Amino acid sequence: MSAIRVLIVEDEDPLRMALNDALAAEGYLVEEAADGDIGCRLALENTPDVILLDLMLPGRDGYSILKEVRQARINVPIIILSARGEEWDRIQGFEFGADDYLVKPFSTKELLLRMRVALRRNGGDDSSDDVSAGKQIIGDVEVDFGGYCLVKDGQQVGLSRKEMDLLKFFLGRPGITLSRAEILDHVWGNDEFPTNRTIDTHVLKLRKKLERCPDNPKILITVHGVGYKLAPQ
């Protein structure tokens, strides 16, 4: 697989250079732009695999770059990196076509995680830890995706198709809090009409099979008032 190309459009020199170093260390090919005009040109001409985009830039701002890239039908993940964390800014970014929005300051680890998620959703990350096949260790259990089961304490425990779909969805987004609406949309889709209670019931069943102590979960964690997240493995 060829290296993934990342375009960083960021006018803060220390942050841009730090991101460049961190991404290069992870094997990404990085291109930089310190102002909006150059960033837009590179995005349109070179079509990177993912774009990290600041909003407040010299020249044209990030919103106008985002709009032009989407109008050109360039369908690559775009993650906004901005000190502007108000609800209006986030909504505007998503309405213009952003895939994610990180408020400064943020951790490099979180950015890398969100990049992987965005790339996987976009079909651009074919890394070897793909959860659609093979086996994977979660906590002290082994999940067999092909066999629709897991092995816990030497015993094989079967998983329903929906339980497996739900587990795959969590595994593709470790450490990220997922709302019930997101889970409904991605796991159940538009062909079924489940409720939030349906999700809670499936999560409870999955916990009983995954967790050492389901009443005190360490793998599938409840984020009160929002939804659930899978603890990074």
WOLIN-V720295 format. One line per field, one symbol per residue. psi: psi as a letter, one per 30 degrees, with the letter a starting at -180 (. if undefined). A space follows every 50 residues. Layout:
psi = ???
//
This chain:
psi = klkkkkkjjkfjeeeeeeeeeeeefggkkkklkfleeeeeeeeeefilfk kjjlejlkbkleeeeeeeeefghjilkkkkjkfjgleeeeeeeeefgkfl jkkkllkeeeeeeeeeeeeeefggjhlfgkgflalkkjbglkkjeeghll kkhfkkkkkleeeeeeeeeeffhkfkkkleeeeeeeeeafflilleeeee eeeeeeeffekejffikfejkkjkfdbllkkk.
//
